[in-house]
Amino acid sequence: MATNKKASRDKVAKPKKGKKPVRGARALPDPDQESSPGVLRIAAMIGLLVVVASGLGYTAHWLWQQAPSVAPSREEALVNVRVKAPFRAVSEKAVEDILLPHLRNGFFALDIDGVRTALMDDPWIVNASVSRRWPHGVEVVIEEAEPLAIWGGDHLLVASGALLPRPENLRDLRLPELAGDADLVDRIMMQYQALAGLLTTKDMEVRRLSFDDLAGWQLELVSGIRLQLGHDELLERVGRFLSLTRGVLAPHLQKIAGVDARYNNAVAVQWKEMEEAKN
């Protein structure tokens, strides 16, 4: 009997040892998730930072080549960097180039003030906020300057009164044109704002306003009518023209090519037929 019991115990199969769970393992993020313009995704890999920004392979390759010899630990590495910006005047690529040198430092060593200062060096960025998002993220919010008018083709006049180089992606922007001596930009902008408040009806908005010492103020409306206004009493002369357009000139607006309003109590009208005959 003792022998049979021993044999029975020998027949009992020992449980198979299972594989030890891998500690700290986690699924890689899906690159198709949360992919949208203005979102930078940075994945930390063993000993190296690899940045994937809106699916741009160039960024990941650049950081791989430029990675520091001592990379942040897994706990310090940045995994997600989210950028919220209009991306009209400032491109995603320009923002990436500003951020990448700072992001290599990792989550805890990231210089928040340094990142903000670097962003504010771009003349088109008027405000920027940078904040950590625990445990491995950073959020950047960018506010761009608001363009008001085109200046000389190569610059844009912004709300602060500054003239900024015109970005390539704003070449097709439809805005009023201003022209004149750059030293007079404040004066021209002030006159434009006054006229914009006066000329509000259809086809009477400002298309182009210019000033020079010889000809004085010259105004072109959306309708194509060009006004010579001289040097003084700009608003009064435009007001006189508007009164005539609501009176004796009302039936003939489509035929008007230009108006000389430099007279004290009258205007001289140039008709399109006369202009076409000259051409």
C-alpha positions in Angstrom: 0.0 0.0 0.0 2.8 2.3 0.8 4.3 1.7 -2.6 1.0 2.5 -4.4 0.7 5.8 -2.5 4.2 6.7 -3.4 3.5 5.9 -7.0 0.3 7.9 -7.0 2.2 10.9 -5.6 4.8 10.5 -8.4 2.1 10.6 -11.0 0.8 14.0 -10.0 2.1 16.5 -12.5 3.9 19.5 -11.1 2.5 22.9 -12.3 4.5 24.5 -15.1 6.3 27.6 -14.3 4.8 30.6 -16.0 6.9 33.4 -17.6 7.7 36.2 -15.3 5.8 39.4 -16.2 8.1 42.0 -17.7 8.2 44.8 -15.2 7.7 48.3 -16.5 6.6 47.3 -20.0 4.0 49.3 -21.8 2.5 49.5 -25.3 4.0 52.0 -27.7 1.6 54.9 -28.6 -0.3 54.7 -31.8 1.2 57.4 -34.1 -2.1 58.0 -35.8 -3.8 59.0 -32.5 -3.9 62.7 -31.6 -2.1 63.7 -34.8 -3.1 67.2 -35.7 -1.4 70.4 -36.9 0.5 72.0 -34.1 1.0 68.8 -32.0 4.5 67.6 -31.4 4.9 64.0 -30.1 8.2 63.1 -28.6 8.8 59.4 -27.7 11.6 58.5 -25.2 13.6 55.4 -26.1 16.4 53.8 -24.1 19.1 56.4 -23.7 18.0 58.6 -26.6 15.2 61.1 -27.4 13.4 60.7 -30.6 10.9 63.4 -31.6 8.0 62.7 -33.9 6.2 66.0 -34.7 3.0 65.7 -36.6 4.4 62.8 -38.7 7.5 64.7 -39.8 10.3 62.1 -40.1 12.9 64.8 -40.6 12.5 66.0 -37.0 13.0 62.5 -35.5 16.1 62.0 -37.6 17.5 65.4 -36.7 17.2 64.8 -33.0 18.7 61.3 -33.3 21.8 62.7 -34.9 22.0 65.6 -32.5 21.2 63.7 -29.3 23.5 64.4 -26.3 26.0 61.8 -25.1 24.2 61.6 -21.8 20.4 61.4 -22.4 17.8 62.0 -19.7 16.6 58.9 -17.9 13.3 57.2 -18.7 11.7 59.0 -15.8 13.0 62.4 -16.9 12.4 62.1 -20.7 9.7 64.0 -22.4 7.1 61.9 -24.0 4.4 64.4 -25.2 4.9 68.0 -26.3 1.7 69.7 -27.3 1.8 73.1 -29.2 -1.3 75.2 -29.6 -0.8 78.0 -32.2 -2.6 79.5 -35.2 0.4 78.6 -37.4 -0.4 81.4 -39.9 2.6 83.6 -39.8 4.8 81.1 -37.8 5.3 77.7 -39.3 5.3 74.4 -37.4 8.9 73.8 -38.6 10.0 77.2 -37.1 8.5 76.3 -33.7 10.1 72.9 -33.8 13.5 74.4 -34.5 13.1 76.7 -31.5 11.9 73.9 -29.1 14.2 71.0 -29.9 17.4 72.2 -28.3 15.5 72.8 -25.0 13.5 69.6 -25.0 16.7 67.4 -24.9 17.1 68.4 -21.3 14.2 66.3 -20.1 11.2 67.0 -18.0 12.7 68.2 -14.8 15.7 70.1 -16.3 13.6 71.9 -18.9 14.2 75.7 -18.7 10.6 77.0 -18.9 11.7 80.7 -19.0 14.4 79.9 -21.6 11.9 78.2 -23.9 9.6 81.2 -23.6 12.4 83.7 -24.3 13.5 81.7 -27.3 9.9 81.7 -28.7 9.4 85.4 -28.1 12.6 86.2 -30.1 10.4 85.5 -33.2 8.9 88.9 -34.1 5.6 87.3 -35.1 5.1 85.7 -31.7 3.6 88.3 -29.4 2.9 86.0 -26.4 3.9 82.4 -25.4 3.3 80.3 -22.4 5.1 77.1 -21.5 4.1 74.7 -18.8 4.9 71.2 -17.7 2.2 68.5 -17.8 2.9 65.7 -15.3 4.5 63.2 -15.7 6.2 63.4 -19.1 4.6 66.3 -21.0 5.0 70.0 -21.9 2.3 72.3 -23.3 3.2 75.4 -25.4 0.6 78.0 -26.3 1.6 80.6 -28.9 -0.2 83.9 -29.9 0.7 85.5 -33.2 0.7 89.1 -34.2 -2.5 90.2 -36.0 -1.7 91.7 -39.5 -3.8 94.8 -40.4 -2.4 95.9 -43.7 0.1 95.1 -46.4 3.0 97.6 -46.5 5.1 97.8 -49.7 4.5 94.2 -50.7 7.2 92.7 -48.5 6.0 93.7 -45.1 2.8 93.6 -43.0 1.7 96.2 -40.6 0.5 94.5 -37.4 -1.8 95.8 -34.6 1.1 97.0 -32.5 2.2 99.4 -35.3 5.3 97.4 -36.2 6.3 96.5 -39.7 7.2 92.8 -39.9 8.6 90.8 -42.9 5.8 89.1 -44.8 5.8 85.3 -44.3 5.7 83.2 -47.5 2.4 81.5 -46.4 0.7 85.0 -46.1 1.5 86.0 -49.7 -2.1 85.5 -50.7 -3.6 87.4 -47.7 -6.2 89.9 -48.7 -5.7 93.1 -46.8 -5.7 96.9 -47.5 -2.4 98.2 -48.8 -0.6 101.1 -47.2 2.5 102.9 -48.7 4.7 105.7 -47.7 7.9 106.6 -45.9 8.5 104.0 -43.1 9.2 106.9 -40.7 5.6 107.9 -41.2 4.1 104.5 -40.5 2.3 105.7 -37.3 0.7 108.6 -39.0 -0.4 106.6 -42.0 -1.8 103.8 -39.8 -3.7 106.4 -37.8 -5.2 107.9 -40.9 -6.1 104.5 -42.3 -7.9 103.5 -39.1 -9.9 106.8 -39.2 -10.8 106.2 -42.8 -11.8 102.6 -42.2 -14.3 103.8 -39.6 -15.7 106.3 -42.1 -15.8 104.1 -45.2 -17.9 101.2 -44.2 -20.5 100.8 -47.0 -20.1 98.2 -49.8 -17.4 99.0 -52.4 -16.4 102.1 -50.3 -13.8 100.3 -48.1 -10.1 101.2 -48.4 -8.1 99.2 -50.9 -5.0 101.3 -50.8 -3.8 104.4 -49.0 -0.6 106.1 -49.7 1.2 109.4 -48.8 4.2 111.2 -50.2 5.4 114.8 -49.8 4.7 115.8 -53.4 1.2 114.3 -54.1 -0.1 114.1 -50.5 -2.7 111.5 -49.6 -4.0 109.2 -52.3 -6.9 106.8 -51.6 -8.2 103.9 -53.7 -11.5 102.3 -52.8 -12.6 98.7 -53.3 -14.8 99.9 -56.1 -11.7 101.1 -58.0 -12.4 104.8 -57.6 -9.2 106.7 -56.8 -9.2 109.9 -54.7 -6.6 112.6 -54.6 -6.9 114.3 -51.2 -3.9 116.5 -50.8 -2.1 117.2 -47.6 -4.7 118.6 -45.2 -8.3 118.0 -44.1 -8.2 114.4 -45.2 -11.4 113.3 -43.4 -13.4 116.4 -44.4 -12.6 115.9 -48.1 -13.5 112.2 -47.9 -16.7 113.2 -46.2 -17.5 115.6 -48.9 -17.0 112.9 -51.5 -19.3 110.5 -49.6 -22.0 113.2 -49.5 -21.9 113.5 -53.3 -22.1 109.8 -53.7 -25.4 109.8 -51.9 -26.6 112.7 -54.0 -25.7 113.9 -57.5 -23.1 111.2 -58.1 -25.2 108.3 -56.9 -26.5 107.2 -60.3 -23.0 107.5 -61.9 -20.7 105.7 -59.4 -19.9 102.8 -61.9 -18.7 105.4 -64.4 -16.2 107.2 -62.1 -12.5 106.5 -62.4 -11.2 109.1 -60.1 -12.0 112.1 -58.0 -9.8 115.1 -57.2 -11.0 116.4 -53.8 -8.3 118.9 -53.2 -10.6 121.9 -53.8 -12.2 123.7 -50.9 -15.9 123.5 -52.0 -16.0 121.1 -54.9 -14.6 118.0 -56.5 -13.3 117.2 -60.0 -14.6 113.9 -61.4 -12.6 111.8 -63.9 -14.9 109.5 -65.9 -13.8 106.0 -67.1 -14.6 106.8 -70.7 -12.1 109.7 -70.6 -9.5 107.6 -69.0 -9.9 104.7 -71.5 -9.7 107.2 -74.4 -6.3 108.4 -73.0 -5.0 104.9 -72.8 
